[in-house]
Amino acid sequence: MKITPRRALAALAASIVVVAISMVANSLVYYVANQMKAELLYQVADYFGAAELILLALVFVGALVGFMRNRWLALATGAVASVVATLVGLLIKLMSQPIGNVPFEVLLGVLLGQGLFFILAALIAAPTAGFWLLTKIEGATGRATGRIALVRAPASTLADGLVTHIKRKKVDLDLANQQWDSYVETLNICGWQTLEVDQRDDLADSVFIEDTVVMLGKTAVITSPGADSRAEEILATEQAVRALGLKVERISAPGTLDGGDVLKVGATIYVGRGGRTNGEGIRQFRAIASALGYTVVAVPVTKALHLKTAITALPDGTIIGYPPLVDNEAIFPRFQPVPEAHGTAVVILAPDLLLMSASAPKTAVLLQDLGYNVVTVDISEFEKLEGCVTCLSVRIR
């Protein structure tokens, strides 16, 4: 999992609010239990000071590595962190005092009495206020609302990714990471909340998350990747969409289907039949999509890796594509050729806003002349692996 500054800030904020709520709740209980004698409140800090610091550290680490990305995980994090913090904190208190100054039975009483309130407060605060603040800062993870984009950080083995239709070139991993950060930040700036799926360094192509799921409204269709080496990429994606509360359907073997072969244009869905998507995969997908009111049109793909390597669509439904990569332009009601191979892929960020590669400046000018605002990002390292701007995220509306 890639730890970004925003994730670190979210984790810190969540841990502070969990500790603050636990401390306040614990103090109020102690205040009431001692006939509301305010002068005794200092004893709470005396007994629980170390525990609070330990709780802060444990919740921060848990949130940082993804253990609070849904309410159940946040509940478990709060439970484990509060119990460990209370036990270790009171042990530190015992060891810091001269023998006989703080009887063991007193500390045991604090643990079983006041300590239980501290644990309970943290247990409640973690999946409520802590989780809420974490998702406010980092991005929504509870239910799919608004505009969310799933992303997945590049694996350290990115350079070993598959190459099918182009000559392999050396990939600069450091530059790829910088470009991915910029891509994610662009999505954020343009009003999309990015939700990061767990990184796996043993899955070289996993940054191309689009191939693992197809969104049909609030239904997530988990794909069956056409390359055996990518089969396990779907696991973390499915976990992420389930955490968002989405309905899940799936494509099963022997069917294969990559998300990069699926292009939605209104109620029509074009599906590329090529090297990664087979007829059985299309049949299963058609059954799922038809039940949701879509019409599926199968399209031959022989000149490019995926359908969306060759074509994508503008907000008005016009198909844009690079003619040398398109098998049959006549399939599409409206087709607009573009002058560059990397200009075929656009991500619709808003009805008048498109995201595309900086490698296609002539196409960017063409689309601007058609009345669209265009934002470009440099993804040259991913283009060396037949990637494009659509591959690097899954947009959930």
Stockholm file with secondary structure:
# STOCKHOLM 1.0

chainA/1-397         MKITPRRALAALAASIVVVAISMVANSLVYYVANQMKAELLYQVADYFGAAELILLALVFVGALVGFMRNRWLALATGAVASVVATLVGLLIKLMSQPIGNVPFEVLLGVLLGQGLFFILAALIAAPTAGFWLLTKIEGATGRATGRIALVRAPASTLADGLVTHIKRKKVDLDLANQQWDSYVETLNICGWQTLEVDQRDDLADSVFIEDTVVMLGKTAVITSPGADSRAEEILATEQAVRALGLKVERISAPGTLDGGDVLKVGATIYVGRGGRTNGEGIRQFRAIASALGYTVVAVPVTKALHLKTAITALPDGTIIGYPPLVDNEAIFPRFQPVPEAHGTAVVILAPDLLLMSASAPKTAVLLQDLGYNVVTVDISEFEKLEGCVTCLSVRIR
#=GR chainA/1-397 SS CCCCHHHHHHHHHHHHHHHHHHHHHHHHHHHHHTTTCGGGTHHHHHHHHHHHHHHHHHHHHHHHTTTTSSHHHHHHHHHHHHHHHHHHHHHHHHHHSCTTTSCHHHHHHHHHTHHHHHHHHHHHHIIIIIHHHHHHHHCCCSSCCSCEEEEECCCTTGGGCCCSSSCCCCCCHHHHHHHHHHHHHHHHHTTCEEEEECCCTTCTTTTCGGGGEEEETTEEEECBCSSGGGTTHHHHHHHHHHHTTCEEEECCTTCCBCGGGEEEETTEEEEEESSSCCHHHHHHHHHHHHHTTCEEEEEECCSSSSHHHHEEECTTSCEEECGGGCSCGGGSSSEEECSSGGGSCEEEEETTEEEEETTCHHHHHHHHHTTCEEEEECCHHHHTTTCCTTTTCEEEC
#=GC SS_cons         CCCCHHHHHHHHHHHHHHHHHHHHHHHHHHHHHTTTCGGGTHHHHHHHHHHHHHHHHHHHHHHHTTTTSSHHHHHHHHHHHHHHHHHHHHHHHHHHSCTTTSCHHHHHHHHHTHHHHHHHHHHHHIIIIIHHHHHHHHCCCSSCCSCEEEEECCCTTGGGCCCSSSCCCCCCHHHHHHHHHHHHHHHHHTTCEEEEECCCTTCTTTTCGGGGEEEETTEEEECBCSSGGGTTHHHHHHHHHHHTTCEEEECCTTCCBCGGGEEEETTEEEEEESSSCCHHHHHHHHHHHHHTTCEEEEEECCSSSSHHHHEEECTTSCEEECGGGCSCGGGSSSEEECSSGGGSCEEEEETTEEEEETTCHHHHHHHHHTTCEEEEECCHHHHTTTCCTTTTCEEEC
//
